[in-house]
Amino acid sequence: MDKQINLAIIASHPIQYYAPLFQRVTQDISLNIKVFYLWDFGVTDQVDQGFKQSLKWDISLLDGYDFEFVSNTSKDKGTHHIFGLQNPNLTKQVLAFKPDAILLTVSYNYASIYRFLWQLRNKIGNKNIPIIFRGDSHRILVKNNLKNNLKRLVIAKIFQSFAACLYVGKANYEYFRYHFVQEHKLFFAPHAIDGHRFSAPKNSLFEETKTWKQELGISPEHKVILFAGKFEDKKHPLDLIRAFTDAQLASVSLLLVGAGDLETEMQDIAKQNKHVYFAPFQNQSLMPRTYAICDIFVLPSYSETWGLAINEAMSMGKAVIVSNHVGCAADLVKPLQNGLIFEAGNVAALTGCLREALSDRDRLKKWGDESKRIIADYSYDRIVDGLKQALKAIL
């Protein structure tokens, strides 16, 4: 790639995991990017469907790269349904940038994206602008039946619109291959988080977590199991509370951080155990402290495309336990090396994992060290490498 490439990036809305990536891409002199946002969630106060409360991220998501918002005319804006992104001017604004290629980081399953793909392929003179798609779907939960077989053909047809696809991990790679994407069109661009932000000086974090433990009422001698996220069905936080109670662990506390529909039910069940604690939703600036307080992080989800919270916890040097329905399990969790994997929805299996993990506290520290080593390779640099390989192949 001799000349600078104009790369248009289409994103649903400013996301804390993507903004540092766009800043990193901007630093590459071979790429000139502009990000086109289809919604302003995250940078304005709006109700989050999962947390069930109004929020605005307290870290900058719009600095260090070129962007513009595309007006969203949907009456019910959001990514929770197909008509939540309605952006009639998307094609016009993207083409005004005169892109050499387009990177689609938002799912194709929105009205705006379907319209965009159709318009782009049917406008005279625009048929040669290649599109790269980056997704993280997998087929861990999918059954083979007539409906899904038909869906496979429809998705495969959509994927034919893309000159290349960036896959984030093993399960996602298999998803693309299942939908007939040829191997030479697939490039590895792993899910990553801002490693610098989640590797803050340990001395300052130690003092912060010590104070926070006191405020929460957690004994300073206790090991801490952490869940942080939305209190919703697909995350299965109720399973974790039940498993923790059944495990009957000595000198261990469970901390659940977040908010959502299940909060009342979770607190009711937690009354059975005096060592279960709750903390409200923590904004982005407080997340390093949130992970720092724990010794092991648990994500018991029944459905999770990847689970970037695992990247964050591992970057903080924490052992992890995940269900086998968490997309990153096959890539990031090495059983008995940095954590454990259990059958989703199996409370007894999760109970066994908690007992195993907390049975050897010196080993638990080693698991955390191994987490930090594994996650070091899941970086924004690796994403940029994969992106540039894809661009070289298609341009």
Secondary structure, DSSP 8 states (H G I E B T S, - for coil): --S-EEEEEEESS--TTTHHHHHHHHT-TTEEEEEEES--BTTB-EEETTTTEEE--SS-SSSSS-EEE-----SS-SSSSTTS---TTHHHHHHHT--SEEEE-S-S-SHHHHHHHHHHHHSTT-TT--EEEEE----SS---SHHHHHHHHHHHHHHTT-SEEEE-SHHHHHHHHHTT--GGGEEE------TTTTS--HHHHHHHHHHHHHHHT--TT-EEEEEEEE-SGGG-HHHHHHHHHHHT-TTEEEEEEEESTTHHHHHHHHTT-TTEEEE----GGGHHHHHHT-SEEEE--SSBS--HHHHHHHHTT-EEEEETTBTTHHHH--BTTTEEEE-TT-HHHHHHHHHHHHT-HHHHHHHHHHHHHHHTTSSHHHHHHHHHHHHHHH-
